[in-house]
Amino acid sequence: MRLTHGMILVAVLALSACSRPQGELQLRDLRAFGAGPDEFSVLPAKPLEMPADMASLPAPTPGGTNLTDQNPLADGVAALGGRPAALSGQGIAASDAAMVRHVARNGVSSDIRMTLAAEDDAFQRNRSRFTKFRLFRDVDRYHEVYSSEMTDPYAELRRFRRMGVATPSAPPPERR
């Protein structure tokens, strides 16, 4: 009788380890496992202000931005003395036009993002075949799947130094 209970328990644990949400692969597990709130999920709005001219207000767009929405990246650029308007996509900058022409001299694929996304999805599905078996939910599988695609930074550092390229100092490698 004890043996059957143990076998049932092992079978239930094995089946629960195989479960995962359908759809996209979940290589990164970024959920907060603590009991408290996630302090990064709440973004306070800027204070409301009455504009000088009501006609200067943008037309409301569903899912669009609001004047009181926070934009941390633009706020950081402004705080450092930059132009936050430069963050909005305005095409290729004049300073980069020559480089873009050189890179595109042999042709440019208009659907490169979709092609790369499909290839990456196939790569993830192929490499993460056995990462579905999880005993613990908070394990990050990203590095396990992409380990063959990563470069060794210290090997690259040694290679560049042998070639005579001036390289900055690097922290000592972590001991595992």
N, C-alpha and C positions, 0 to 999 in steps of 0.2 A: 504494500500500500504506500509506503514512504517513497519507494522508487518511482511510482507513477506520479505522485505529487511533484517530485523533483523534475521529472521529465516534462510535465505540464508547465512548470515554472520556466524551465529552459526554453521551451517552445514559445511561450508568451514573450519572453525577453528577446528571443531571436526575431520574432515577427515585429515587435515594436521597434527594433533597431533598423528594420528595413523601411519603415514608413518615412515618407517625406512629402512635402506639398507637390502637387502636379504643376507642370508648366516650366518655368525657368529653374535652372539649377541654382541651388543655394550654397555657394562655396563659402561665402562670408556670412558669419552669424554675428550680426551687430546688435542683437537685442540686448536690452538691459535686464539682467537677471536679478537685480536687487529688488528689495521691497519698496524702495522710495521712488519718487517721481524722476522722470528724465528731464533734467534741467535744460537740456539743449533742444527739447521739442517745443518749448514755449518761447516765442519771439515777440517781445512787446512792440506795439505800434508807436509811431512818432505821435507827438501831441497834435491835436487838430488845430488848424489855423484858418482864419477867414481870409481868403484871397482878396487882393485889391480890386481885381476885375473878375467877375464870374465867367466872362467869355474866355478867359485864359485857361479855364479848367479843361482837362482832357475829357473826351467822350468816354462814358463808362463802357468797358468791354468785359464780357463774362470771362473769367479766368485770367484777366489782364492784371496789370499792376495798379496800385493805388498810391496816391501821394503820401499817405501815412505809412506805407509799407517800409520796413527796414531793408536796407541794401548794404550789408556789412562790407562787401568788397568795394563798392563805390565810396562808402564812408571812410574806409581805410586809405583809399587813393587820395581822397580830398584831404585827409589829416596829414598825409605825407607830402602835400604840396602838388599833387598831380591833378589831372583833369578827369573827373568821373565820367564825363560824356564820351571819353575815348574808349570806355569799356563796351559801349554799345556797338554791335556789329555794323561797321560802315564800309565793308569791303576790305580790300588789301591796301595797306598803308603805302604811301609813295616811296618810303624808304625800303620797303620789301618787294617792290614791283620787279626789280631786276632779278632778284633771287627766284621769285615765283616763275618768271619767264624761263629762266635757266632750267629749273626743275621740271617744268611742263613742256620742254622742247620735244620730247618724244611722245607726247600725247598724255591726256589726263582722262581717267575713267570717271564718268559722272556719278556712278553708283558705288564708289569705293567704300563708303560707310556701310552700306547694306551688304556688300560682298564680304567685308571684314567681319561684320557682325555674324553672318551666316557661317563663315569659316571658324570663328572663335566658338560659336555655339557647338559646331560639330566637334571641335577639338576638346571642349569641356565635356561633352557627352561621352566621347571616346575615353578620355583620361580619367573621368570621375566615375567609372563604372562601379568600382568597389568602394567608393567613398560614401555610398548610401548607407552602409552598415555602420551605424553609430550607437555606441552604448551611452555616450554622453552628448547632450544637445549643444553644448557650448564650445565645440571644437571647430576651429577655423581650418577649412580644407583648401583654401586658396593656394597657399604655398606648396601643399602636397601635389596639387594638380599641375601647377605651373613650374615645378622645380626644374624640369628639363629645359625650360626656356630662359632661366635666370643665368646671369653671368656672375662669376666670382669677382667681387670688386677688388680683392687683394691680388688676384692673379692679373687683372687688368692694370693695377697700379704697378706691379713689378714689370709687366710688359712695356708700359709707357716709359718707365725709368730706364730700362735697358735700351730703348730707342733714343734716349737723351731728351725726352720731353720733360719740361719743368712741371713737376706735380706738387700739389700741396701735401702737407703731412696728413696722415690718416690716423684715426683712433686704432688702438690695437684690436685685433680680432677677438670676438667673444669666445670664451672657452665653454665647451658644452660637455 
